[in-house]
Amino acid sequence: MTTTVIERKWHTTKEVAEMLGYGLSKTKMLIITGELRSIKDGRNRRILPRYVDEYVDRRARQAEEGSA
């Protein structure tokens, strides 16, 4: 028997908040200010995995440049 793993194509704001260890309010503010990109899907916001990676990479670079 073969098990099929379905890979998620996008995440909810709540899921991204949990992944980043942020509160929901902070994550929503990151979206509002454009620091974290998202897609409007009807009444909801969806965040692509690559958008999360972009945000994390940018924050890491900023932290590294600030400590140099």
Predicted model as a PDB file, atoms N, CA, C, CB and O in Angstrom, pLDDT in the B-factor column:
MODEL        1                                                                  
ATOM      1  N   MET A   1       0.849  -1.185   0.000  1.00 80.00           N  
ATOM      2  CA  MET A   1       0.000   0.000   0.000  1.00 80.00           C  
ATOM      3  C   MET A   1       0.895   1.248   0.000  1.00 80.00           C  
ATOM      4  CB  MET A   1      -0.966  -0.002   1.236  1.00 80.00           C  
ATOM      5  O   MET A   1       1.860   1.337   0.759  1.00 80.00           O  
ATOM      6  N   THR A   2       0.560   2.183  -0.846  1.00 85.00           N  
ATOM      7  CA  THR A   2       1.332   3.410  -0.970  1.00 85.00           C  
ATOM      8  C   THR A   2       0.600   4.552  -0.269  1.00 85.00           C  
ATOM      9  CB  THR A   2       1.582   3.752  -2.457  1.00 85.00           C  
ATOM     10  O   THR A   2      -0.608   4.727  -0.426  1.00 85.00           O  
ATOM     11  N   THR A   3       1.356   5.319   0.505  1.00 87.00           N  
ATOM     12  CA  THR A   3       0.779   6.475   1.175  1.00 87.00           C  
ATOM     13  C   THR A   3       1.114   7.716   0.369  1.00 87.00           C  
ATOM     14  CB  THR A   3       1.297   6.601   2.634  1.00 87.00           C  
ATOM     15  O   THR A   3       2.274   7.958   0.034  1.00 87.00           O  
ATOM     16  N   THR A   4       0.097   8.495   0.063  1.00 88.00           N  
ATOM     17  CA  THR A   4       0.302   9.732  -0.675  1.00 88.00           C  
ATOM     18  C   THR A   4       0.394  10.883   0.303  1.00 88.00           C  
ATOM     19  CB  THR A   4      -0.831   9.967  -1.694  1.00 88.00           C  
ATOM     20  O   THR A   4      -0.485  11.074   1.143  1.00 88.00           O  
ATOM     21  N   VAL A   5       1.461  11.645   0.186  1.00 87.00           N  
ATOM     22  CA  VAL A   5       1.631  12.823   1.026  1.00 87.00           C  
ATOM     23  C   VAL A   5       1.265  14.035   0.196  1.00 87.00           C  
ATOM     24  CB  VAL A   5       3.089  12.934   1.579  1.00 87.00           C  
ATOM     25  O   VAL A   5       1.841  14.270  -0.866  1.00 87.00           O  
ATOM     26  N   ILE A   6       0.318  14.794   0.678  1.00 84.00           N  
ATOM     27  CA  ILE A   6      -0.101  16.001  -0.026  1.00 84.00           C  
ATOM     28  C   ILE A   6       0.671  17.174   0.554  1.00 84.00           C  
ATOM     29  CB  ILE A   6      -1.645  16.226   0.089  1.00 84.00           C  
ATOM     30  O   ILE A   6       0.590  17.467   1.747  1.00 84.00           O  
ATOM     31  N   GLU A   7       1.413  17.832  -0.306  1.00 84.00           N  
ATOM     32  CA  GLU A   7       2.209  18.982   0.120  1.00 84.00           C  
ATOM     33  C   GLU A   7       1.362  20.242   0.019  1.00 84.00           C  
ATOM     34  CB  GLU A   7       3.502  19.119  -0.735  1.00 84.00           C  
ATOM     35  O   GLU A   7       0.771  20.521  -1.024  1.00 84.00           O  
ATOM     36  N   ARG A   8       1.308  20.993   1.102  1.00 82.00           N  
ATOM     37  CA  ARG A   8       0.527  22.221   1.128  1.00 82.00           C  
ATOM     38  C   ARG A   8       1.165  23.257   0.220  1.00 82.00           C  
ATOM     39  CB  ARG A   8       0.404  22.762   2.562  1.00 82.00           C  
ATOM     40  O   ARG A   8       2.388  23.401   0.209  1.00 82.00           O  
ATOM     41  N   LYS A   9       0.369  23.967  -0.527  1.00 91.00           N  
ATOM     42  CA  LYS A   9       0.869  24.979  -1.453  1.00 91.00           C  
ATOM     43  C   LYS A   9       0.907  26.361  -0.817  1.00 91.00           C  
ATOM     44  CB  LYS A   9       0.010  25.012  -2.703  1.00 91.00           C  
ATOM     45  O   LYS A   9       1.639  27.241  -1.272  1.00 91.00           O  
ATOM     46  N   TRP A  10       0.110  26.551   0.245  1.00 95.00           N  
ATOM     47  CA  TRP A  10       0.131  27.819   0.958  1.00 95.00           C  
ATOM     48  C   TRP A  10      -0.339  27.614   2.385  1.00 95.00           C  
ATOM     49  CB  TRP A  10      -0.742  28.863   0.246  1.00 95.00           C  
ATOM     50  O   TRP A  10      -0.875  26.563   2.735  1.00 95.00           O  
ATOM     51  N   HIS A  11      -0.131  28.638   3.207  1.00 96.00           N  
ATOM     52  CA  HIS A  11      -0.453  28.549   4.629  1.00 96.00           C  
ATOM     53  C   HIS A  11      -1.391  29.684   5.018  1.00 96.00           C  
ATOM     54  CB  HIS A  11       0.833  28.588   5.487  1.00 96.00           C  
ATOM     55  O   HIS A  11      -1.459  30.717   4.352  1.00 96.00           O  
ATOM     56  N   THR A  12      -2.107  29.466   6.106  1.00 96.00           N  
ATOM     57  CA  THR A  12      -2.937  30.527   6.665  1.00 96.00           C  
ATOM     58  C   THR A  12      -2.064  31.439   7.521  1.00 96.00           C  
ATOM     59  CB  THR A  12      -4.112  29.938   7.501  1.00 96.00           C  
ATOM     60  O   THR A  12      -0.939  31.089   7.877  1.00 96.00           O  
ATOM     61  N   THR A  13      -2.592  32.595   7.838  1.00 97.00           N  
ATOM     62  CA  THR A  13      -1.876  33.530   8.700  1.00 97.00           C  
ATOM     63  C   THR A  13      -1.588  32.885  10.051  1.00 97.00           C  
ATOM     64  CB  THR A  13      -2.686  34.828   8.886  1.00 97.00           C  
ATOM     65  O   THR A  13      -0.499  33.054  10.600  1.00 97.00           O  
ATOM     66  N   LYS A  14      -2.546  32.157  10.581  1.00 97.00           N  
ATOM     67  CA  LYS A  14      -2.375  31.497  11.873  1.00 97.00           C  
ATOM     68  C   LYS A  14      -1.254  30.461  11.820  1.00 97.00           C  
ATOM     69  CB  LYS A  14      -3.686  30.834  12.309  1.00 97.00           C  
ATOM     70  O   LYS A  14      -0.442  30.376  12.741  1.00 97.00           O  
ATOM     71  N   GLU A  15      -1.208  29.675  10.750  1.00 97.00           N  
ATOM     72  CA  GLU A  15      -0.160  28.665  10.610  1.00 97.00           C  
ATOM     73  C   GLU A  15       1.223  29.313  10.538  1.00 97.00           C  
ATOM     74  CB  GLU A  15      -0.408  27.811   9.360  1.00 97.00           C  
ATOM     75  O   GLU A  15       2.175  28.825  11.146  1.00 97.00           O  
ATOM     76  N   VAL A  16       1.325  30.413   9.791  1.00 98.00           N  
ATOM     77  CA  VAL A  16       2.614  31.101   9.668  1.00 98.00           C  
ATOM     78  C   VAL A  16       3.025  31.698  11.009  1.00 98.00           C  
ATOM     79  CB  VAL A  16       2.543  32.205   8.589  1.00 98.00           C  
ATOM     80  O   VAL A  16       4.201  31.662  11.370  1.00 98.00           O  
ATOM     81  N   ALA A  17       2.070  32.244  11.745  1.00 98.00           N  
ATOM     82  CA  ALA A  17       2.372  32.778  13.075  1.00 98.00           C  
ATOM     83  C   ALA A  17       2.967  31.676  13.950  1.00 98.00           C  
ATOM     84  CB  ALA A  17       1.095  33.371  13.737  1.00 98.00           C  
ATOM     85  O   ALA A  17       3.954  31.904  14.649  1.00 98.00           O  
ATOM     86  N   GLU A  18       2.378  30.502  13.915  1.00 97.00           N  
ATOM     87  CA  GLU A  18       2.883  29.372  14.702  1.00 97.00           C  
ATOM     88  C   GLU A  18       4.270  28.946  14.226  1.00 97.00           C  
ATOM     89  CB  GLU A  18       1.912  28.184  14.618  1.00 97.00           C  
ATOM     90  O   GLU A  18       5.142  28.650  15.043  1.00 97.00           O  
ATOM     91  N   MET A  19       4.480  28.913  12.899  1.00 96.00           N  
ATOM     92  CA  MET A  19       5.790  28.516  12.357  1.00 96.00           C  
ATOM     93  C   MET A  19       6.885  29.471  12.803  1.00 96.00           C  
ATOM     94  CB  MET A  19       5.743  28.460  10.824  1.00 96.00           C  
ATOM     95  O   MET A  19       7.991  29.045  13.135  1.00 96.00           O  
ATOM     96  N   LEU A  20       6.576  30.773  12.812  1.00 97.00           N  
ATOM     97  CA  LEU A  20       7.567  31.785  13.156  1.00 97.00           C  
ATOM     98  C   LEU A  20       7.698  32.002  14.662  1.00 97.00           C  
ATOM     99  CB  LEU A  20       7.215  33.086  12.488  1.00 97.00           C  
ATOM    100  O   LEU A  20       8.639  32.650  15.120  1.00 97.00           O  
ATOM    101  N   GLY A  21       6.756  31.462  15.425  1.00 97.00           N  
ATOM    102  CA  GLY A  21       6.773  31.682  16.871  1.00 97.00           C  
ATOM    103  C   GLY A  21       6.280  33.070  17.240  1.00 97.00           C  
ATOM    104  O   GLY A  21       6.625  33.597  18.298  1.00 97.00           O  
ATOM    105  N   TYR A  22       5.468  33.667  16.360  1.00 98.00           N  
ATOM    106  CA  TYR A  22       4.908  35.000  16.581  1.00 98.00           C  
ATOM    107  C   TYR A  22       3.445  34.874  16.963  1.00 98.00           C  
ATOM    108  CB  TYR A  22       5.066  35.888  15.321  1.00 98.00           C  
ATOM    109  O   TYR A  22       2.816  33.839  16.748  1.00 98.00           O  
ATOM    110  N   GLY A  23       2.922  35.936  17.530  1.00 98.00           N  
ATOM    111  CA  GLY A  23       1.492  36.002  17.779  1.00 98.00           C  
ATOM    112  C   GLY A  23       0.759  36.313  16.485  1.00 98.00           C  
ATOM    113  O   GLY A  23       1.361  36.777  15.516  1.00 98.00           O  
ATOM    114  N   LEU A  24      -0.532  36.058  16.473  1.00 97.00           N  
ATOM    115  CA  LEU A  24      -1.346  36.314  15.296  1.00 97.00           C  
ATOM    116  C   LEU A  24      -1.365  37.802  14.946  1.00 97.00           C  
ATOM    117  CB  LEU A  24      -2.765  35.808  15.520  1.00 97.00           C  
ATOM    118  O   LEU A  24      -1.318  38.163  13.770  1.00 97.00           O  
ATOM    119  N   SER A  25      -1.434  38.657  15.950  1.00 98.00           N  
ATOM    120  CA  SER A  25      -1.462  40.107  15.710  1.00 98.00           C  
ATOM    121  C   SER A  25      -0.185  40.590  15.041  1.00 98.00           C  
ATOM    122  CB  SER A  25      -1.670  40.858  17.022  1.00 98.00           C  
ATOM    123  O   SER A  25      -0.235  41.383  14.101  1.00 98.00           O  
ATOM    124  N   LYS A  26       0.957  40.115  15.521  1.00 98.00           N  
ATOM    125  CA  LYS A  26       2.234  40.521  14.923  1.00 98.00           C  
ATOM    126  C   LYS A  26       2.315  40.045  13.478  1.00 98.00           C  
ATOM    127  CB  LYS A  26       3.422  39.961  15.738  1.00 98.00           C  
ATOM    128  O   LYS A  26       2.768  40.783  12.603  1.00 98.00           O  
ATOM    129  N   THR A  27       1.882  38.828  13.231  1.00 98.00           N  
ATOM    130  CA  THR A  27       1.935  38.277  11.872  1.00 98.00           C  
ATOM    131  C   THR A  27       1.026  39.068  10.943  1.00 98.00           C  
ATOM    132  CB  THR A  27       1.530  36.788  11.870  1.00 98.00           C  
ATOM    133  O   THR A  27       1.405  39.362   9.809  1.00 98.00           O  
ATOM    134  N   LYS A  28      -0.164  39.413  11.408  1.00 97.00           N  
ATOM    135  CA  LYS A  28      -1.072  40.229  10.596  1.00 97.00           C  
ATOM    136  C   LYS A  28      -0.460  41.596  10.311  1.00 97.00           C  
ATOM    137  CB  LYS A  28      -2.429  40.395  11.301  1.00 97.00           C  
ATOM    138  O   LYS A  28      -0.621  42.121   9.209  1.00 97.00           O  
ATOM    139  N   MET A  29       0.231  42.175  11.272  1.00 98.00           N  
ATOM    140  CA  MET A  29       0.874  43.479  11.070  1.00 98.00           C  
ATOM    141  C   MET A  29       1.992  43.365  10.034  1.00 98.00           C  
ATOM    142  CB  MET A  29       1.436  44.023  12.407  1.00 98.00           C  
ATOM    143  O   MET A  29       2.166  44.271   9.219  1.00 98.00           O  
ATOM    144  N   LEU A  30       2.746  42.272  10.053  1.00 98.00           N  
ATOM    145  CA  LEU A  30       3.786  42.061   9.045  1.00 98.00           C  
ATOM    146  C   LEU A  30       3.180  42.012   7.641  1.00 98.00           C  
ATOM    147  CB  LEU A  30       4.561  40.760   9.337  1.00 98.00           C  
ATOM    148  O   LEU A  30       3.780  42.501   6.684  1.00 98.00           O  
ATOM    149  N   ILE A  31       2.011  41.432   7.526  1.00 97.00           N  
ATOM    150  CA  ILE A  31       1.319  41.360   6.238  1.00 97.00           C  
ATOM    151  C   ILE A  31       0.821  42.743   5.833  1.00 97.00           C  
ATOM    152  CB  ILE A  31       0.139  40.361   6.304  1.00 97.00           C  
ATOM    153  O   ILE A  31       0.994  43.152   4.685  1.00 97.00           O  
ATOM    154  N   ILE A  32       0.206  43.464   6.766  1.00 96.00           N  
ATOM    155  CA  ILE A  32      -0.322  44.803   6.476  1.00 96.00           C  
ATOM    156  C   ILE A  32       0.783  45.745   6.018  1.00 96.00           C  
ATOM    157  CB  ILE A  32      -1.020  45.381   7.710  1.00 96.00           C  
ATOM    158  O   ILE A  32       0.587  46.534   5.094  1.00 96.00           O  
ATOM    159  N   THR A  33       1.944  45.664   6.665  1.00 97.00           N  
ATOM    160  CA  THR A  33       3.054  46.563   6.332  1.00 97.00           C  
ATOM    161  C   THR A  33       3.845  46.088   5.114  1.00 97.00           C  
ATOM    162  CB  THR A  33       3.989  46.696   7.524  1.00 97.00           C  
ATOM    163  O   THR A  33       4.717  46.805   4.623  1.00 97.00           O  
ATOM    164  N   GLY A  34       3.544  44.883   4.623  1.00 97.00           N  
ATOM    165  CA  GLY A  34       4.223  44.367   3.444  1.00 97.00           C  
ATOM    166  C   GLY A  34       5.536  43.672   3.740  1.00 97.00           C  
ATOM    167  O   GLY A  34       6.233  43.250   2.817  1.00 97.00           O  
ATOM    168  N   GLU A  35       5.887  43.545   5.012  1.00 97.00           N  
ATOM    169  CA  GLU A  35       7.127  42.844   5.360  1.00 97.00           C  
ATOM    170  C   GLU A  35       7.029  41.352   5.057  1.00 97.00           C  
ATOM    171  CB  GLU A  35       7.457  43.054   6.839  1.00 97.00           C  
ATOM    172  O   GLU A  35       8.031  40.700   4.762  1.00 97.00           O  
ATOM    173  N   LEU A  36       5.822  40.827   5.133  1.00 98.00           N  
ATOM    174  CA  LEU A  36       5.550  39.431   4.805  1.00 98.00           C  
ATOM    175  C   LEU A  36       4.515  39.433   3.687  1.00 98.00           C  
ATOM    176  CB  LEU A  36       5.046  38.617   6.065  1.00 98.00           C  
ATOM    177  O   LEU A  36       3.380  39.871   3.875  1.00 98.00           O  
ATOM    178  N   ARG A  37       4.917  38.944   2.537  1.00 97.00           N  
ATOM    179  CA  ARG A  37       3.993  38.951   1.399  1.00 97.00           C  
ATOM    180  C   ARG A  37       2.888  37.926   1.600  1.00 97.00           C  
ATOM    181  CB  ARG A  37       4.745  38.667   0.088  1.00 97.00           C  
ATOM    182  O   ARG A  37       3.067  36.921   2.287  1.00 97.00           O  
ATOM    183  N   SER A  38       1.734  38.204   0.984  1.00 97.00           N  
ATOM    184  CA  SER A  38       0.606  37.288   1.061  1.00 97.00           C  
ATOM    185  C   SER A  38      -0.258  37.460  -0.188  1.00 97.00           C  
ATOM    186  CB  SER A  38      -0.227  37.535   2.355  1.00 97.00           C  
ATOM    187  O   SER A  38      -0.082  38.396  -0.968  1.00 97.00           O  
ATOM    188  N   ILE A  39      -1.179  36.543  -0.348  1.00 96.00           N  
ATOM    189  CA  ILE A  39      -2.121  36.567  -1.463  1.00 96.00           C  
ATOM    190  C   ILE A  39      -3.522  36.654  -0.888  1.00 96.00           C  
ATOM    191  CB  ILE A  39      -1.964  35.308  -2.378  1.00 96.00           C  
ATOM    192  O   ILE A  39      -3.856  35.938   0.056  1.00 96.00           O  
ATOM    193  N   LYS A  40      -4.333  37.520  -1.447  1.00 95.00           N  
ATOM    194  CA  LYS A  40      -5.735  37.623  -1.032  1.00 95.00           C  
ATOM    195  C   LYS A  40      -6.505  36.519  -1.754  1.00 95.00           C  
ATOM    196  CB  LYS A  40      -6.340  39.054  -1.354  1.00 95.00           C  
ATOM    197  O   LYS A  40      -6.474  36.433  -2.982  1.00 95.00           O  
ATOM    198  N   ASP A  41      -7.180  35.691  -1.001  1.00 92.00           N  
ATOM    199  CA  ASP A  41      -7.968  34.586  -1.541  1.00 92.00           C  
ATOM    200  C   ASP A  41      -9.375  34.712  -0.983  1.00 92.00           C  
ATOM    201  CB  ASP A  41      -7.336  33.191  -1.186  1.00 92.00           C  
ATOM    202  O   ASP A  41      -9.678  34.192   0.091  1.00 92.00           O  
ATOM    203  N   GLY A  42     -10.221  35.400  -1.716  1.00 94.00           N  
ATOM    204  CA  GLY A  42     -11.557  35.685  -1.196  1.00 94.00           C  
ATOM    205  C   GLY A  42     -11.439  36.630  -0.015  1.00 94.00           C  
ATOM    206  O   GLY A  42     -10.876  37.717  -0.146  1.00 94.00           O  
ATOM    207  N   ARG A  43     -11.962  36.234   1.136  1.00 94.00           N  
ATOM    208  CA  ARG A  43     -11.880  37.054   2.345  1.00 94.00           C  
ATOM    209  C   ARG A  43     -10.642  36.729   3.173  1.00 94.00           C  
ATOM    210  CB  ARG A  43     -13.128  36.862   3.192  1.00 94.00           C  
ATOM    211  O   ARG A  43     -10.405  37.356   4.206  1.00 94.00           O  
ATOM    212  N   ASN A  44      -9.863  35.769   2.734  1.00 93.00           N  
ATOM    213  CA  ASN A  44      -8.718  35.293   3.514  1.00 93.00           C  
ATOM    214  C   ASN A  44      -7.386  35.680   2.897  1.00 93.00           C  
ATOM    215  CB  ASN A  44      -8.783  33.795   3.664  1.00 93.00           C  
ATOM    216  O   ASN A  44      -7.305  36.038   1.722  1.00 93.00           O  
ATOM    217  N   ARG A  45      -6.352  35.600   3.710  1.00 95.00           N  
ATOM    218  CA  ARG A  45      -4.977  35.806   3.250  1.00 95.00           C  
ATOM    219  C   ARG A  45      -4.284  34.464   3.278  1.00 95.00           C  
ATOM    220  CB  ARG A  45      -4.215  36.855   4.131  1.00 95.00           C  
ATOM    221  O   ARG A  45      -4.473  33.676   4.204  1.00 95.00           O  
ATOM    222  N   ARG A  46      -3.486  34.208   2.268  1.00 97.00           N  
ATOM    223  CA  ARG A  46      -2.703  32.977   2.194  1.00 97.00           C  
ATOM    224  C   ARG A  46      -1.249  33.363   1.967  1.00 97.00           C  
ATOM    225  CB  ARG A  46      -3.225  32.029   1.056  1.00 97.00           C  
ATOM    226  O   ARG A  46      -0.953  34.323   1.254  1.00 97.00           O  
ATOM    227  N   ILE A  47      -0.357  32.616   2.573  1.00 98.00           N  
ATOM    228  CA  ILE A  47       1.066  32.905   2.467  1.00 98.00           C  
ATOM    229  C   ILE A  47       1.752  31.694   1.843  1.00 98.00           C  
ATOM    230  CB  ILE A  47       1.683  33.250   3.865  1.00 98.00           C  
ATOM    231  O   ILE A  47       1.662  30.579   2.356  1.00 98.00           O  
ATOM    232  N   LEU A  48       2.442  31.935   0.726  1.00 97.00           N  
ATOM    233  CA  LEU A  48       3.177  30.862   0.070  1.00 97.00           C  
ATOM    234  C   LEU A  48       4.408  30.509   0.905  1.00 97.00           C  
ATOM    235  CB  LEU A  48       3.588  31.274  -1.373  1.00 97.00           C  
ATOM    236  O   LEU A  48       4.988  31.383   1.549  1.00 97.00           O  
ATOM    237  N   PRO A  49       4.809  29.243   0.902  1.00 96.00           N  
ATOM    238  CA  PRO A  49       6.009  28.858   1.657  1.00 96.00           C  
ATOM    239  C   PRO A  49       7.230  29.705   1.292  1.00 96.00           C  
ATOM    240  CB  PRO A  49       6.321  27.389   1.419  1.00 96.00           C  
ATOM    241  O   PRO A  49       8.038  30.029   2.162  1.00 96.00           O  
ATOM    242  N   ARG A  50       7.369  30.061   0.026  1.00 96.00           N  
ATOM    243  CA  ARG A  50       8.538  30.863  -0.368  1.00 96.00           C  
ATOM    244  C   ARG A  50       8.481  32.266   0.224  1.00 96.00           C  
ATOM    245  CB  ARG A  50       8.633  30.951  -1.895  1.00 96.00           C  
ATOM    246  O   ARG A  50       9.524  32.885   0.438  1.00 96.00           O  
ATOM    247  N   TYR A  51       7.265  32.786   0.497  1.00 97.00           N  
ATOM    248  CA  TYR A  51       7.152  34.101   1.129  1.00 97.00           C  
ATOM    249  C   TYR A  51       7.671  34.038   2.567  1.00 97.00           C  
ATOM    250  CB  TYR A  51       5.683  34.595   1.103  1.00 97.00           C  
ATOM    251  O   TYR A  51       8.310  34.974   3.048  1.00 97.00           O  
ATOM    252  N   VAL A  52       7.390  32.934   3.238  1.00 97.00           N  
ATOM    253  CA  VAL A  52       7.888  32.747   4.607  1.00 97.00           C  
ATOM    254  C   VAL A  52       9.417  32.662   4.571  1.00 97.00           C  
ATOM    255  CB  VAL A  52       7.271  31.458   5.262  1.00 97.00           C  
ATOM    256  O   VAL A  52      10.099  33.280   5.389  1.00 97.00           O  
ATOM    257  N   ASP A  53       9.949  31.892   3.617  1.00 97.00           N  
ATOM    258  CA  ASP A  53      11.404  31.753   3.485  1.00 97.00           C  
ATOM    259  C   ASP A  53      12.059  33.105   3.197  1.00 97.00           C  
ATOM    260  CB  ASP A  53      11.750  30.750   2.366  1.00 97.00           C  
ATOM    261  O   ASP A  53      13.103  33.422   3.767  1.00 97.00           O  
ATOM    262  N   GLU A  54      11.447  33.903   2.312  1.00 97.00           N  
ATOM    263  CA  GLU A  54      11.984  35.233   1.993  1.00 97.00           C  
ATOM    264  C   GLU A  54      12.057  36.100   3.246  1.00 97.00           C  
ATOM    265  CB  GLU A  54      11.117  35.925   0.918  1.00 97.00           C  
ATOM    266  O   GLU A  54      13.059  36.771   3.489  1.00 97.00           O  
ATOM    267  N   TYR A  55      10.998  36.080   4.030  1.00 98.00           N  
ATOM    268  CA  TYR A  55      10.944  36.886   5.253  1.00 98.00           C  
ATOM    269  C   TYR A  55      12.039  36.449   6.230  1.00 98.00           C  
ATOM    270  CB  TYR A  55       9.551  36.769   5.920  1.00 98.00           C  
ATOM    271  O   TYR A  55      12.763  37.284   6.773  1.00 98.00           O  
ATOM    272  N   VAL A  56      12.153  35.138   6.449  1.00 97.00           N  
ATOM    273  CA  VAL A  56      13.148  34.612   7.387  1.00 97.00           C  
ATOM    274  C   VAL A  56      14.562  34.942   6.904  1.00 97.00           C  
ATOM    275  CB  VAL A  56      12.981  33.081   7.557  1.00 97.00           C  
ATOM    276  O   VAL A  56      15.407  35.357   7.697  1.00 97.00           O  
ATOM    277  N   ASP A  57      14.820  34.760   5.610  1.00 97.00           N  
ATOM    278  CA  ASP A  57      16.143  35.072   5.057  1.00 97.00           C  
ATOM    279  C   ASP A  57      16.485  36.550   5.231  1.00 97.00           C  
ATOM    280  CB  ASP A  57      16.202  34.694   3.571  1.00 97.00           C  
ATOM    281  O   ASP A  57      17.606  36.897   5.603  1.00 97.00           O  
ATOM    282  N   ARG A  58      15.507  37.418   4.958  1.00 96.00           N  
ATOM    283  CA  ARG A  58      15.724  38.864   5.096  1.00 96.00           C  
ATOM    284  C   ARG A  58      16.016  39.239   6.545  1.00 96.00           C  
ATOM    285  CB  ARG A  58      14.499  39.643   4.590  1.00 96.00           C  
ATOM    286  O   ARG A  58      16.919  40.032   6.811  1.00 96.00           O  
ATOM    287  N   ARG A  59      15.261  38.677   7.479  1.00 95.00           N  
ATOM    288  CA  ARG A  59      15.470  38.965   8.903  1.00 95.00           C  
ATOM    289  C   ARG A  59      16.837  38.464   9.370  1.00 95.00           C  
ATOM    290  CB  ARG A  59      14.354  38.323   9.751  1.00 95.00           C  
ATOM    291  O   ARG A  59      17.516  39.122  10.158  1.00 95.00           O  
ATOM    292  N   ALA A  60      17.229  37.288   8.872  1.00 95.00           N  
ATOM    293  CA  ALA A  60      18.541  36.736   9.237  1.00 95.00           C  
ATOM    294  C   ALA A  60      19.659  37.637   8.711  1.00 95.00           C  
ATOM    295  CB  ALA A  60      18.705  35.294   8.680  1.00 95.00           C  
ATOM    296  O   ALA A  60      20.619  37.921   9.427  1.00 95.00           O  
ATOM    297  N   ARG A  61      19.532  38.088   7.452  1.00 95.00           N  
ATOM    298  CA  ARG A  61      20.538  38.997   6.886  1.00 95.00           C  
ATOM    299  C   ARG A  61      20.629  40.287   7.679  1.00 95.00           C  
ATOM    300  CB  ARG A  61      20.215  39.309   5.428  1.00 95.00           C  
ATOM    301  O   ARG A  61      21.725  40.774   7.956  1.00 95.00           O  
ATOM    302  N   GLN A  62      19.475  40.848   8.046  1.00 92.00           N  
ATOM    303  CA  GLN A  62      19.441  42.085   8.831  1.00 92.00           C  
ATOM    304  C   GLN A  62      20.131  41.882  10.175  1.00 92.00           C  
ATOM    305  CB  GLN A  62      17.988  42.557   9.044  1.00 92.00           C  
ATOM    306  O   GLN A  62      20.878  42.747  10.632  1.00 92.00           O  
ATOM    307  N   ALA A  63      19.881  40.752  10.797  1.00 92.00           N  
ATOM    308  CA  ALA A  63      20.493  40.470  12.101  1.00 92.00           C  
ATOM    309  C   ALA A  63      22.002  40.312  11.958  1.00 92.00           C  
ATOM    310  CB  ALA A  63      19.882  39.199  12.727  1.00 92.00           C  
ATOM    311  O   ALA A  63      22.763  40.793  12.798  1.00 92.00           O  
ATOM    312  N   GLU A  64      22.431  39.639  10.899  1.00 91.00           N  
ATOM    313  CA  GLU A  64      23.861  39.424  10.672  1.00 91.00           C  
ATOM    314  C   GLU A  64      24.569  40.746  10.349  1.00 91.00           C  
ATOM    315  CB  GLU A  64      24.075  38.412   9.529  1.00 91.00           C  
ATOM    316  O   GLU A  64      25.678  40.986  10.825  1.00 91.00           O  
ATOM    317  N   GLU A  65      23.940  41.589   9.553  1.00 90.00           N  
ATOM    318  CA  GLU A  65      24.531  42.882   9.205  1.00 90.00           C  
ATOM    319  C   GLU A  65      24.579  43.808  10.408  1.00 90.00           C  
ATOM    320  CB  GLU A  65      23.746  43.540   8.074  1.00 90.00           C  
ATOM    321  O   GLU A  65      25.507  44.605  10.550  1.00 90.00           O  
ATOM    322  N   GLY A  66      23.586  43.702  11.265  1.00 83.00           N  
ATOM    323  CA  GLY A  66      23.527  44.549  12.459  1.00 83.00           C  
ATOM    324  C   GLY A  66      24.574  44.176  13.487  1.00 83.00           C  
ATOM    325  O   GLY A  66      25.017  45.027  14.258  1.00 83.00           O  
ATOM    326  N   SER A  67      24.981  42.902  13.509  1.00 65.00           N  
ATOM    327  CA  SER A  67      25.954  42.472  14.500  1.00 65.00           C  
ATOM    328  C   SER A  67      27.397  42.523  13.977  1.00 65.00           C  
ATOM    329  CB  SER A  67      25.626  41.071  14.955  1.00 65.00           C  
ATOM    330  O   SER A  67      28.350  42.249  14.706  1.00 65.00           O  
ATOM    331  N   ALA A  68      27.526  42.879  12.705  1.00 54.00           N  
ATOM    332  CA  ALA A  68      28.879  42.914  12.102  1.00 54.00           C  
ATOM    333  C   ALA A  68      29.606  44.201  12.440  1.00 54.00           C  
ATOM    334  CB  ALA A  68      28.795  42.760  10.578  1.00 54.00           C  
ATOM    335  O   ALA A  68      30.746  44.395  12.018  1.00 54.00           O  
TER     336      ALA A  68                                                      
ENDMDL                                                                          
END                                                                             
